[in-house]
Amino acid sequence: MSQKIVNVVGYAKEQNQFVVKAQNFDIRISKNEDFPELEGPSPLEYVLAGYAGCINAVGKIVAKEHGIVLKSLQVELSAKLSLDKYQGKISNERAGFSSIEVIVKPTSDASLEQLKDWLIEIENRCPVQDNLVNPTPVSVVLFKDLQAVEAA
């Protein structure tokens, strides 16, 4: 079994934009109602963008394996979200998306049956989809003055 560790580090100083280092890239995250001058996608838009990107990457791999020529690929995602939990108004509902709709639009000479099989394999192999539809253990650790404390 081969595994890969994926790491990112995010930071912000005072009221500055939140920046995440991923490999050698800076990902800027904004959309904070308190600071409208900071421009950029929200963390939730990045989740959807990551999902679309994963469908694209896995889709190209699977197409090559199946001998499908993709002339183009468009992936549209739309998600529903209640802001009440996020804004602290209620506590008895999920803070995350209540649903995500994915529309995949390949341009290809492949048959509809081939494309259906292609899409099923993408869904089975896409790591981002796997993390969205299955529980993933998450541990959160708080560091204060070089002391680590596991969050409850």
C-alpha positions as CSV (number, residue, x, y, z in Angstrom):
1,M,0.0,0.0,0.0
2,S,1.5,3.3,-1.0
3,Q,0.7,6.4,0.9
4,K,1.5,10.1,0.6
5,I,1.4,12.8,3.3
6,V,-0.2,16.0,2.1
7,N,0.7,19.1,4.1
8,V,-0.4,22.7,4.1
9,V,0.3,25.6,6.5
10,G,-2.0,28.6,6.9
11,Y,-1.2,31.9,8.6
12,A,-2.6,35.4,9.1
13,K,-1.3,38.4,11.1
14,E,-3.7,40.7,12.7
15,Q,-6.3,41.6,10.1
16,N,-4.3,40.4,7.0
17,Q,-5.6,38.0,4.5
18,F,-5.3,34.3,5.4
19,V,-2.6,32.6,3.3
20,V,-2.1,28.9,3.0
21,K,1.2,27.5,1.7
22,A,0.7,24.4,-0.4
23,Q,3.9,23.1,-2.0
24,N,5.5,26.3,-3.3
25,F,2.2,28.1,-3.8
26,D,0.4,30.7,-1.8
27,I,-3.4,30.2,-1.7
28,R,-5.2,33.4,-0.5
29,I,-8.5,32.9,1.3
30,S,-10.8,35.8,2.0
31,K,-14.5,36.5,1.8
32,N,-14.8,37.8,5.3
33,E,-17.8,40.1,5.8
34,D,-15.8,42.0,8.5
35,F,-13.1,42.9,6.0
36,P,-14.6,43.4,2.5
37,E,-11.4,44.9,1.2
38,L,-9.8,41.4,1.2
39,E,-10.6,39.8,-2.1
40,G,-10.5,36.1,-2.9
41,P,-12.5,32.9,-2.7
42,S,-14.0,31.7,0.6
43,P,-12.8,28.4,2.2
44,L,-16.0,26.7,1.0
45,E,-15.4,27.8,-2.5
46,Y,-11.9,26.3,-2.3
47,V,-13.5,23.0,-1.1
48,L,-15.7,22.9,-4.2
49,A,-12.8,24.0,-6.4
50,G,-10.7,21.2,-5.0
51,Y,-13.4,18.7,-5.7
52,A,-13.8,20.0,-9.3
53,G,-10.1,19.8,-9.8
54,C,-9.9,16.3,-8.5
55,I,-12.7,15.2,-10.9
56,N,-10.7,16.8,-13.7
57,A,-7.4,15.1,-12.7
58,V,-8.9,11.6,-12.1
59,G,-11.1,12.0,-15.1
60,K,-8.1,12.5,-17.4
61,I,-6.3,9.4,-15.9
62,V,-9.4,7.2,-16.2
63,A,-10.1,8.5,-19.8
64,K,-6.5,7.6,-20.8
65,E,-6.8,4.1,-19.2
66,H,-10.1,3.5,-21.1
67,G,-8.9,4.9,-24.4
68,I,-11.4,7.8,-24.2
69,V,-10.3,11.0,-25.9
70,L,-11.5,14.1,-24.0
71,K,-11.6,17.2,-26.2
72,S,-12.7,19.2,-23.2
73,L,-14.1,18.8,-19.7
74,Q,-16.3,21.1,-17.7
75,V,-17.2,20.4,-14.1
76,E,-19.9,22.6,-12.4
77,L,-20.5,22.3,-8.6
78,S,-23.3,23.9,-6.6
79,A,-23.7,23.4,-2.9
80,K,-26.4,24.4,-0.3
81,L,-25.3,25.8,3.0
82,S,-27.1,27.1,6.0
83,L,-25.3,30.0,7.6
84,D,-27.2,29.8,11.0
85,K,-24.6,27.3,12.6
86,Y,-21.7,29.3,11.2
87,Q,-23.1,32.5,12.5
88,G,-23.7,31.0,15.9
89,K,-27.5,31.4,15.7
90,I,-28.4,27.7,16.2
91,S,-26.5,24.6,17.2
92,N,-28.6,21.7,16.1
93,E,-27.7,21.6,12.4
94,R,-24.6,20.9,10.3
95,A,-22.1,23.7,9.8
96,G,-21.1,22.2,6.4
97,F,-22.9,21.8,3.1
98,S,-26.3,20.1,3.2
99,S,-25.9,19.0,-0.4
100,I,-23.5,19.2,-3.3
101,E,-24.6,18.9,-7.0
102,V,-22.0,18.0,-9.5
103,I,-22.5,18.4,-13.3
104,V,-19.8,16.8,-15.5
105,K,-19.8,17.9,-19.1
106,P,-17.2,16.0,-21.2
107,T,-16.8,16.7,-24.9
108,S,-15.8,13.3,-26.4
109,D,-16.6,10.9,-29.2
110,A,-17.0,8.2,-26.6
111,S,-20.5,6.5,-26.3
112,L,-22.9,7.4,-23.5
113,E,-22.2,4.0,-22.0
114,Q,-18.5,4.5,-22.0
115,L,-18.9,7.9,-20.4
116,K,-21.2,6.5,-17.7
117,D,-18.6,3.9,-16.8
118,W,-15.9,6.5,-16.9
119,L,-17.8,8.7,-14.5
120,I,-18.5,5.8,-12.1
121,E,-14.8,5.1,-12.0
122,I,-14.0,8.7,-11.3
123,E,-16.4,8.8,-8.4
124,N,-14.8,5.6,-7.0
125,R,-11.3,6.9,-7.3
126,C,-11.6,10.7,-6.5
127,P,-10.0,11.3,-3.1
128,V,-11.8,14.6,-2.5
129,Q,-15.2,12.9,-3.1
130,D,-14.1,10.1,-0.8
131,N,-13.4,12.7,2.0
132,L,-16.7,14.5,1.4
133,V,-18.9,11.4,1.5
134,N,-17.2,9.3,4.1
135,P,-16.2,10.2,7.7
136,T,-12.5,11.0,8.0
137,P,-10.9,11.0,11.5
138,V,-9.7,14.6,12.2
139,S,-7.6,15.5,15.3
140,V,-7.2,19.1,16.2
141,V,-4.2,20.2,18.4
142,L,-3.9,23.7,19.9
143,F,-0.5,25.2,20.5
144,K,-0.1,28.0,23.0
145,D,3.4,29.2,24.0
146,L,5.0,26.0,22.7
147,Q,2.6,23.7,24.7
148,A,0.4,21.3,22.7
149,V,-3.1,20.7,24.0
150,E,-5.5,18.3,22.2
151,A,-8.8,20.1,21.5
152,A,-12.0,18.3,22.6
